[in-house]
Amino acid sequence: MQLALAQAREAAAAGEVPVGAVLVRHGEVIATGRNAPIDRHDPTAHAEIVALRAAAQKLGNYRLDDCELYVTLEPCAMCAGAISHARIGRVVFGADDAKGGAVVHGPRFFEQPTCHWRPLVTGGVLADESADLLRGFFRARRTKGERA
């Protein structure tokens, strides 16, 4: 999760919402991702999606069922769908996202009867560090009068 936090800090430094992700397979980091929708002009460039795409390319397969995804913020509905389609075995996330999350908040994507793949989920890992990074980012944006 520390590597995911490092990715989140890189996102913040680039002016992106500070969310980072790391994909691990058999104890080895195979891909990382950070939020980059502004930089890439791509609304789907969430940290999870960036990491999933990189891992699929590296492994030559979109099925990543023997992988674990570490992400600093509870995944949204789009990311939860991608996680399910990739068959990720386990998701570990930091901060809850009561507004945009879709795993333990909102639609609880993996609990829906139409969800075809349900990873193991562990939330709250380094949650304070993850939440502090997000709060600091948005506080600075509000002070400058910017929108995220």
C-alpha positions as CSV (number, residue, x, y, z in Angstrom):
1,M,0.0,0.0,0.0
2,Q,3.0,2.3,0.5
3,L,3.7,2.0,-3.2
4,A,0.1,3.0,-4.0
5,L,0.5,6.0,-1.7
6,A,3.7,7.0,-3.6
7,Q,1.7,6.8,-6.9
8,A,-1.0,9.0,-5.3
9,R,1.6,11.6,-4.3
10,E,2.8,11.6,-7.9
11,A,-0.7,12.2,-9.1
12,A,-1.1,15.1,-6.7
13,A,2.2,16.6,-7.9
14,A,0.9,16.5,-11.4
15,G,-2.3,18.2,-10.4
16,E,-4.5,15.1,-10.5
17,V,-6.7,13.8,-7.7
18,P,-4.2,11.8,-5.5
19,V,-5.2,8.2,-6.0
20,G,-2.6,5.5,-6.6
21,A,-2.8,1.8,-7.4
22,V,-0.5,-1.2,-7.5
23,L,-1.1,-4.6,-9.0
24,V,0.8,-7.5,-7.4
25,R,1.1,-11.1,-8.7
26,H,2.6,-13.8,-6.6
27,G,4.2,-11.2,-4.4
28,E,5.8,-9.2,-7.3
29,V,4.7,-5.8,-8.4
30,I,3.6,-6.1,-12.0
31,A,2.0,-2.7,-12.6
32,T,1.3,0.7,-11.1
33,G,-1.1,3.4,-11.8
34,R,-2.1,6.9,-10.7
35,N,-5.0,9.1,-11.5
36,A,-4.4,10.8,-14.9
37,P,-7.7,11.9,-16.5
38,I,-6.5,15.5,-16.9
39,D,-3.1,14.6,-18.3
40,R,-4.4,11.9,-20.6
41,H,-7.6,13.7,-21.6
42,D,-9.3,10.5,-20.6
43,P,-12.1,10.3,-18.1
44,T,-11.4,6.6,-17.6
45,A,-7.8,7.1,-16.6
46,H,-8.4,6.3,-12.9
47,A,-5.5,4.8,-11.0
48,E,-7.1,1.3,-11.0
49,I,-7.8,1.4,-14.8
50,V,-4.3,2.6,-15.6
51,A,-2.8,-0.3,-13.5
52,L,-5.1,-2.9,-14.9
53,R,-4.3,-1.9,-18.5
54,A,-0.5,-2.0,-17.8
55,A,-0.8,-5.4,-16.1
56,A,-2.9,-6.9,-18.9
57,Q,-0.3,-5.6,-21.5
58,K,2.6,-7.0,-19.5
59,L,1.0,-10.4,-19.0
60,G,-0.6,-10.6,-22.4
61,N,-4.0,-11.4,-20.9
62,Y,-6.9,-9.3,-19.7
63,R,-7.7,-11.9,-17.1
64,L,-5.8,-11.1,-13.9
65,D,-7.3,-13.6,-11.5
66,D,-4.0,-14.4,-9.7
67,C,-3.4,-10.7,-8.9
68,E,-4.1,-8.4,-6.0
69,L,-5.0,-4.7,-6.5
70,Y,-3.9,-2.2,-3.9
71,V,-5.5,1.2,-4.2
72,T,-5.6,4.2,-1.9
73,L,-9.3,5.0,-2.3
74,E,-12.4,2.8,-2.5
75,P,-13.0,2.0,-6.2
76,C,-15.9,3.7,-8.1
77,A,-18.5,1.8,-10.1
78,M,-16.4,2.0,-13.3
79,C,-13.3,0.7,-11.6
80,A,-15.3,-2.0,-9.8
81,G,-16.7,-3.2,-13.1
82,A,-13.2,-3.3,-14.6
83,I,-11.9,-5.2,-11.5
84,S,-14.7,-7.7,-11.9
85,H,-14.1,-8.2,-15.7
86,A,-10.3,-8.7,-15.1
87,R,-11.1,-11.3,-12.4
88,I,-8.9,-9.7,-9.8
89,G,-8.6,-12.1,-6.9
90,R,-8.3,-9.5,-4.1
91,V,-8.8,-5.7,-3.7
92,V,-7.2,-3.9,-0.8
93,F,-8.1,-0.2,-0.5
94,G,-7.3,2.6,1.9
95,A,-9.8,5.4,2.4
96,D,-13.6,4.9,2.1
97,D,-15.3,7.0,-0.5
98,A,-18.8,7.7,0.8
99,K,-19.7,9.9,-2.2
100,G,-18.2,8.0,-5.2
101,G,-17.2,4.6,-3.9
102,A,-19.0,1.5,-5.1
103,V,-17.6,-1.3,-3.0
104,V,-18.7,-0.6,0.6
105,H,-20.7,2.5,-0.3
106,G,-23.2,3.4,-3.0
107,P,-24.1,0.5,-5.2
108,R,-21.9,-2.1,-3.5
109,F,-21.0,-3.4,-6.9
110,F,-19.5,-6.8,-5.8
111,E,-22.7,-7.6,-3.8
112,Q,-25.0,-7.3,-6.8
113,P,-26.6,-10.5,-8.1
114,T,-25.5,-9.5,-11.7
115,C,-21.9,-9.2,-10.7
116,H,-20.1,-12.2,-12.3
117,W,-16.8,-12.0,-10.4
118,R,-16.4,-11.0,-6.8
119,P,-12.9,-10.4,-5.4
120,L,-12.0,-10.6,-1.8
121,V,-12.1,-7.1,-0.4
122,T,-10.2,-5.5,2.5
123,G,-10.8,-1.9,3.2
124,G,-9.2,0.6,5.6
125,V,-5.5,-0.3,5.0
126,L,-3.5,2.9,5.6
127,A,-6.9,4.7,5.4
128,D,-5.7,7.7,7.5
129,E,-2.7,8.4,5.2
130,S,-4.8,8.0,2.1
131,A,-7.6,10.2,3.4
132,D,-5.1,12.9,4.7
133,L,-3.6,13.0,1.2
134,L,-7.0,13.6,-0.4
135,R,-8.1,16.1,2.2
136,G,-4.9,18.1,1.8
137,F,-5.2,18.1,-2.0
138,F,-8.8,19.3,-2.0
139,R,-8.1,21.9,0.8
140,A,-5.3,23.4,-1.4
141,R,-7.6,23.4,-4.4
142,R,-10.4,25.2,-2.5
143,T,-7.9,27.8,-1.2
144,K,-6.8,28.5,-4.8
145,G,-10.5,28.6,-5.9
146,E,-9.9,25.7,-8.3
147,R,-12.2,22.8,-9.2
148,A,-11.1,19.2,-9.3
